[in-house]
Amino acid sequence: MQKTLLFVDKVSTWVGHAFSFLIVALTLLVTWEVFSRYALNDPHAWAFDAMSMLYGTLFMMAGAYTLSKNGHVRGDVLYGFFRPRTQAVIDLTLYIVFFVPGVFALTYAGYFYAAESWAINEHSNVTADGPPIYPYKTVIPVAGAFLLAQGLVEMVRCVICLKQDAWPSREEDVEEVDLDELKKMVQVEGAEAGR
């Protein structure tokens, strides 16, 4: 079971990392558009739409990655003090009541939303010759499917925690701060100060 959970984590991580490169494309596009607009006096009407679509795609496709890393914002003022089993009950209840219905609705409605966009060959109407929107709208059900899969894995983790009273391991990833190294540094500095 753990291998399956970690496999879905790895897929979510890979998708998150792959789509994270859109920030580079977005940065280059914004930089070029600003240069083109102010230095060359040649703005592009489609640039705003393209920037919005790139950012939206990045944001949506990062959802499953963030969930796999337990990185979504949580009001954990009290949550962190609870035993793992209590945390699992809270999480599982919230997944069942809010997460699964909401993400399922997003994915289901997003599919028809994207299908209609493809059927009419939809383009942005912000400008006269706006870029196509149907690829962007296709991201909605795709991102929803990844998020739903990761959410089901998180629900299984909750059930395992209820049985074992301990959270199962997650795939390791880069941390903003290496806590083990920080602890070693603090202990070394404290030991040197005591000499």
C-alpha contacts under 8 A as a table, 3 or more apart, distances in Angstrom:
res1	aa1	res2	aa2	distance
1	M	4	T	5.27
1	M	5	L	6.44
2	Q	5	L	5.07
2	Q	6	L	6.14
2	Q	168	P	7.88
3	K	6	L	5.13
3	K	7	F	5.97
4	T	7	F	4.97
4	T	8	V	6.36
5	L	8	V	5.38
5	L	9	D	6.29
5	L	153	V	5.90
6	L	9	D	4.81
6	L	10	K	6.06
6	L	170	R	6.62
6	L	171	E	6.00
7	F	10	K	5.00
7	F	11	V	6.26
8	V	11	V	5.04
8	V	12	S	6.14
8	V	149	A	7.54
8	V	150	Q	6.61
8	V	153	V	7.36
9	D	12	S	5.13
9	D	13	T	6.02
9	D	65	Y	7.62
9	D	68	S	5.55
9	D	150	Q	7.13
9	D	170	R	7.57
9	D	171	E	6.48
10	K	13	T	4.91
10	K	14	W	5.98
10	K	171	E	7.12
11	V	14	W	5.06
11	V	15	V	6.13
12	S	15	V	5.17
12	S	16	G	6.04
12	S	64	A	5.56
12	S	65	Y	4.81
12	S	68	S	6.73
12	S	146	F	7.06
12	S	150	Q	7.24
13	T	16	G	5.04
13	T	17	H	6.04
13	T	64	A	7.89
13	T	65	Y	5.07
13	T	68	S	7.33
14	W	17	H	5.13
14	W	18	A	5.99
15	V	18	A	5.07
15	V	19	F	6.12
15	V	61	M	7.20
15	V	62	A	7.70
15	V	65	Y	7.19
16	G	19	F	5.36
16	G	20	S	5.96
16	G	61	M	6.33
16	G	62	A	5.03
16	G	63	G	7.96
16	G	64	A	7.40
16	G	65	Y	5.10
16	G	66	T	7.98
17	H	20	S	5.02
17	H	21	F	7.16
18	A	21	F	6.07
19	F	22	L	5.58
19	F	57	T	7.92
19	F	58	L	5.90
19	F	61	M	6.67
19	F	62	A	7.36
20	S	23	I	5.89
20	S	24	V	7.93
20	S	58	L	6.41
20	S	62	A	7.62
21	F	24	V	5.32
21	F	25	A	6.81
22	L	25	A	4.94
22	L	26	L	5.93
22	L	54	L	6.49
22	L	55	Y	7.61
22	L	58	L	6.23
23	I	26	L	4.90
23	I	27	T	5.97
23	I	54	L	7.88
23	I	55	Y	7.47
23	I	58	L	7.29
24	V	27	T	5.08
24	V	28	L	6.16
25	A	28	L	5.14
25	A	29	L	6.02
25	A	54	L	7.99
26	L	29	L	5.04
26	L	30	V	6.08
26	L	51	M	6.22
26	L	54	L	6.35
26	L	55	Y	7.14
27	T	30	V	5.23
27	T	31	T	6.04
28	L	31	T	5.07
28	L	32	W	5.99
29	L	32	W	5.13
29	L	33	E	6.01
29	L	47	A	7.65
29	L	51	M	7.27
30	V	33	E	5.11
30	V	34	V	6.11
30	V	51	M	7.31
31	T	34	V	5.27
31	T	35	F	6.16
32	W	35	F	5.08
32	W	36	S	5.83
33	E	36	S	4.93
33	E	37	R	5.84
33	E	43	P	6.58
33	E	44	H	7.13
33	E	47	A	6.94
34	V	37	R	5.13
34	V	38	Y	6.02
34	V	39	A	7.87
35	F	38	Y	5.47
35	F	39	A	5.23
35	F	40	L	6.78
36	S	39	A	5.68
36	S	40	L	4.84
36	S	41	N	6.10
36	S	42	D	5.31
36	S	43	P	5.84
37	R	40	L	5.91
37	R	41	N	4.73
37	R	42	D	5.00
37	R	43	P	4.34
37	R	44	H	7.70
38	Y	41	N	5.31
38	Y	42	D	7.67
44	H	47	A	5.55
45	A	48	F	6.93
45	A	127	T	6.25
45	A	130	G	7.55
46	W	49	D	5.47
46	W	50	A	6.25
46	W	127	T	6.91
46	W	129	D	7.56
46	W	130	G	5.55
46	W	131	P	6.30
47	A	50	A	5.05
47	A	51	M	6.06
48	F	51	M	5.14
48	F	52	S	6.21
49	D	52	S	5.16
49	D	53	M	6.17
49	D	124	S	7.30
49	D	126	V	7.74
49	D	130	G	7.46
49	D	131	P	7.16
50	A	53	M	5.13
50	A	54	L	6.11
50	A	131	P	7.30
51	M	54	L	5.17
51	M	55	Y	6.14
52	S	55	Y	5.24
52	S	56	G	5.97
53	M	56	G	5.05
53	M	57	T	5.98
53	M	136	Y	6.19
54	L	57	T	5.20
54	L	58	L	6.16
55	Y	58	L	5.08
55	Y	59	F	6.07
56	G	59	F	5.06
56	G	60	M	6.06
57	T	60	M	5.26
57	T	61	M	5.97
57	T	136	Y	6.92
57	T	139	V	6.52
58	L	61	M	5.43
58	L	62	A	6.14
59	F	62	A	5.41
59	F	63	G	6.95
60	M	63	G	5.67
60	M	139	V	7.55
60	M	140	I	7.21
60	M	143	A	5.85
61	M	64	A	6.84
61	M	65	Y	7.71
61	M	139	V	7.70
61	M	143	A	5.22
62	A	65	Y	5.21
62	A	66	T	6.08
63	G	66	T	5.22
63	G	67	L	6.20
63	G	143	A	7.48
63	G	147	L	6.20
64	A	67	L	5.03
64	A	68	S	6.07
64	A	143	A	7.65
64	A	146	F	5.86
64	A	147	L	4.45
64	A	148	L	7.93
64	A	150	Q	5.85
64	A	151	G	7.87
65	Y	68	S	5.10
65	Y	69	K	6.43
66	T	69	K	5.20
66	T	70	N	6.22
66	T	71	G	5.04
66	T	72	H	6.12
67	L	70	N	4.92
67	L	71	G	5.90
67	L	72	H	6.16
67	L	147	L	7.76
67	L	150	Q	6.94
67	L	151	G	7.45
68	S	71	G	7.57
68	S	150	Q	6.51
68	S	154	E	7.80
68	S	170	R	7.81
69	K	170	R	7.56
69	K	171	E	7.89
69	K	173	D	7.81
75	G	78	L	7.87
75	G	79	Y	7.42
76	D	79	Y	4.45
76	D	80	G	5.63
77	V	80	G	6.51
77	V	81	F	7.92
78	L	81	F	5.52
78	L	82	F	6.96
79	Y	82	F	5.45
79	Y	87	Q	6.58
82	F	85	R	7.99
82	F	86	T	5.94
82	F	87	Q	6.12
83	R	86	T	5.33
83	R	87	Q	6.33
83	R	165	D	7.78
84	P	87	Q	4.97
84	P	88	A	6.09
84	P	161	C	6.75
84	P	162	L	7.83
84	P	165	D	5.69
84	P	166	A	5.67
84	P	167	W	6.63
85	R	88	A	5.02
85	R	89	V	6.33
85	R	161	C	5.97
85	R	162	L	5.05
85	R	165	D	5.02
85	R	166	A	7.09
86	T	89	V	5.12
86	T	90	I	6.36
87	Q	90	I	5.19
87	Q	91	D	6.09
88	A	91	D	5.04
88	A	92	L	5.84
88	A	158	C	4.74
88	A	159	V	7.24
88	A	161	C	6.23
88	A	162	L	6.25
89	V	92	L	5.24
89	V	93	T	6.05
89	V	158	C	7.20
89	V	162	L	7.32
90	I	93	T	5.27
90	I	94	L	6.24
91	D	94	L	5.16
91	D	95	Y	6.05
91	D	155	M	7.82
91	D	158	C	6.97
92	L	95	Y	5.04
92	L	96	I	6.13
92	L	155	M	5.84
92	L	158	C	5.96
92	L	159	V	7.73
93	T	96	I	5.24
93	T	97	V	6.01
94	L	97	V	5.17
94	L	98	F	5.51
94	L	99	F	6.54
95	Y	98	F	5.63
95	Y	99	F	4.50
95	Y	100	V	5.87
95	Y	151	G	7.43
95	Y	155	M	6.91
96	I	99	F	6.23
96	I	100	V	5.71
96	I	101	P	7.39
97	V	100	V	7.03
97	V	101	P	6.93
98	F	101	P	5.81
98	F	102	G	5.90
99	F	102	G	5.25
99	F	103	V	5.91
99	F	151	G	7.62
100	V	103	V	5.35
100	V	104	F	5.76
100	V	148	L	6.92
100	V	151	G	7.44
101	P	104	F	5.15
101	P	105	A	6.01
102	G	105	A	5.17
102	G	106	L	6.19
103	V	106	L	4.89
103	V	107	T	6.08
103	V	144	G	6.04
103	V	147	L	7.33
103	V	148	L	6.21
104	F	107	T	5.12
104	F	108	Y	5.94
104	F	144	G	7.30
104	F	148	L	7.02
105	A	108	Y	5.10
105	A	109	A	5.83
105	A	110	G	7.96
106	L	109	A	5.41
106	L	110	G	5.60
106	L	140	I	7.52
106	L	141	P	7.00
106	L	144	G	6.37
107	T	110	G	4.96
107	T	111	Y	6.10
107	T	140	I	6.75
107	T	141	P	4.36
107	T	142	V	7.43
107	T	143	A	7.84
107	T	144	G	4.80
107	T	145	A	6.32
108	Y	111	Y	5.37
108	Y	112	F	6.96
108	Y	141	P	6.96
109	A	112	F	5.41
109	A	113	Y	6.07
109	A	141	P	7.83
110	G	113	Y	4.82
110	G	114	A	5.97
110	G	137	K	7.44
110	G	138	T	7.54
110	G	140	I	5.42
110	G	141	P	4.88
111	Y	114	A	5.26
111	Y	115	A	6.06
111	Y	138	T	7.24
111	Y	140	I	7.44
111	Y	141	P	5.24
112	F	115	A	4.89
112	F	116	E	6.03
113	Y	116	E	5.41
113	Y	117	S	6.37
113	Y	137	K	7.08
114	A	117	S	4.99
114	A	118	W	6.25
114	A	134	Y	6.15
114	A	135	P	7.96
114	A	137	K	4.96
114	A	138	T	5.02
114	A	140	I	7.67
114	A	141	P	7.82
115	A	118	W	5.16
115	A	119	A	6.12
115	A	138	T	7.81
116	E	119	A	4.96
116	E	120	I	6.35
117	S	120	I	5.47
117	S	121	N	5.96
117	S	122	E	5.16
117	S	133	I	7.28
117	S	134	Y	5.10
117	S	137	K	7.31
118	W	121	N	4.99
118	W	122	E	6.54
118	W	134	Y	5.31
119	A	122	E	7.84
121	N	132	P	7.33
121	N	134	Y	6.90
122	E	132	P	5.95
122	E	133	I	5.74
122	E	134	Y	6.00
123	H	129	D	7.82
123	H	130	G	5.70
123	H	131	P	5.48
123	H	132	P	4.07
123	H	133	I	5.12
123	H	134	Y	7.42
124	S	127	T	6.81
124	S	129	D	7.60
124	S	130	G	4.55
124	S	131	P	5.68
124	S	132	P	6.19
124	S	133	I	6.07
125	N	128	A	6.52
125	N	129	D	7.68
125	N	130	G	6.05
126	V	130	G	6.59
127	T	130	G	5.10
132	P	135	P	7.10
133	I	136	Y	5.30
133	I	137	K	6.27
134	Y	137	K	5.05
134	Y	138	T	6.15
135	P	138	T	5.09
135	P	139	V	6.84
136	Y	139	V	5.41
136	Y	140	I	7.56
137	K	140	I	5.59
137	K	141	P	7.98
138	T	141	P	6.15
138	T	142	V	6.61
139	V	142	V	5.04
139	V	143	A	5.76
140	I	143	A	5.35
140	I	144	G	6.08
141	P	144	G	4.83
141	P	145	A	6.04
142	V	145	A	5.16
142	V	146	F	6.44
143	A	146	F	5.20
143	A	147	L	6.08
144	G	147	L	5.01
144	G	148	L	5.93
145	A	148	L	5.06
145	A	149	A	6.15
146	F	149	A	5.18
146	F	150	Q	6.24
147	L	150	Q	5.15
147	L	151	G	6.00
148	L	151	G	4.92
148	L	152	L	6.21
149	A	152	L	5.22
149	A	153	V	6.47
150	Q	153	V	5.04
150	Q	154	E	6.29
151	G	154	E	4.95
151	G	155	M	6.25
152	L	155	M	4.98
152	L	156	V	6.35
153	V	156	V	5.08
153	V	157	R	6.26
154	E	157	R	4.90
154	E	158	C	6.30
155	M	158	C	4.98
155	M	159	V	6.42
156	V	159	V	5.05
156	V	160	I	6.22
157	R	160	I	5.06
157	R	161	C	6.09
157	R	167	W	6.90
157	R	168	P	6.37
158	C	161	C	5.00
158	C	162	L	6.18
158	C	167	W	7.51
159	V	162	L	5.02
159	V	163	K	6.44
160	I	163	K	5.17
160	I	164	Q	6.09
160	I	165	D	7.93
160	I	166	A	7.89
160	I	167	W	7.26
160	I	168	P	7.03
161	C	164	Q	5.07
161	C	165	D	4.95
161	C	166	A	4.98
161	C	167	W	4.95
161	C	168	P	6.77
162	L	165	D	5.45
162	L	166	A	7.67
164	Q	167	W	7.73
175	E	178	D	5.99
177	V	182	L	7.63
178	D	181	E	5.46
178	D	182	L	6.18
179	L	182	L	4.92
179	L	183	K	6.07
180	D	183	K	5.13
180	D	184	K	6.27
181	E	184	K	5.04
181	E	185	M	6.16
182	L	185	M	5.06
182	L	186	V	6.19
183	K	186	V	5.11
183	K	187	Q	6.14
184	K	187	Q	5.12
184	K	188	V	6.02
185	M	188	V	5.08
185	M	189	E	6.03
186	V	189	E	5.17
186	V	190	G	5.99
187	Q	190	G	4.99
187	Q	191	A	5.99
188	V	191	A	5.05
188	V	192	E	6.14
189	E	192	E	5.12
189	E	193	A	6.12
190	G	193	A	5.15
190	G	194	G	6.33
191	A	194	G	5.23
191	A	195	R	6.76
192	E	195	R	5.40
